[in-house]
Amino acid sequence: MSRVIGVLSGKGGVGKTTITANLGAALTNIFKKNIVICDMNIHASHLGLHLGMYEDPPATLRDVLKGKMPITNAIYMHPQTGIKIICAPLNRECKNPTQTEIGQLVSQIKNNYDMVILDCAPGLGEEATAAISAIDDALVITTPDLPSVIDAVKALDILRKKNKNILGVVINRFDNKSYMLTENEIASTCNCRIVSRIPEDKKIPESISKGIPVVLIYPDCTASRSLKNLASYISGSYYREENIMDRIKNFFNFEKFNF
């Protein structure tokens, strides 16, 4: 059954868009899911930038919201990664979609995909709450500092009031420093399950600068392993990281001998 998943954060700067781009990459390339990721951050569009898209594709949400074309015409296949993406315009010249408009747009495509993932606007304003109205499930992203966690609590409160299914909280840029909140403290404050800890990893900004999600360009780094496990969780697919013996077996193709 098709699902619409919102990736949300109570504030900006916690890595929500980075996680969306990498979930799109992992689900498409590793778990072979038919998905589309959509940039609902209308006035500060960044999702395409994570894929090295420094100019708008031929069609964006702006054209759809102006009634120039159906949303299916705004789905762009990223050639390097195979990710299907719907971009918001980079120049901010786009009106705020209403809850009704977002619901209608999502309904036109959701049944064609295993998942539609919305990279929602950060914060708790109209732009974010309009997108929340169209989702089935939600992931809430926070970093392990007090302001981010408090804003995550506010986002969770909105989701509960709207009766949305909360998949859990993702702690991004987790580095276990003494001045940061612990996983137990964050879970207790949010009153929600922590479903992933994504460690601070210098390969993340490197991958963004190269326009390729880290799970594809640096698949063995610590952040990639956590992101692949998160993709496994939301897709319900089994995933196990290869160990050294798996790699030796694959290299020599021992499987064909049926030991």
Secondary structure, DSSP 8 states (H G I E B T S, - for coil): --EEEEEEESSSSSSHHHHHHHHHHHHHHTS---EEEEE--TTS--TGGGGT--S--S--HHHHHTTSS-GGGGEEE-TTT--EEE---TT-------HHHHHHHHHHHGGGSSEEEEE--SSSSHHHHHHHTT-SEEEEEE-SSHHHHHHHHHHHHHHHHTT-EEEEEEEEEE---TTS--HHHHHHHHTS-EEEEEE--THHHHHHHHTS-HHHHSTTSHHHHHHHHHHHHHHT-------HHHHHHHHHTGGGG--
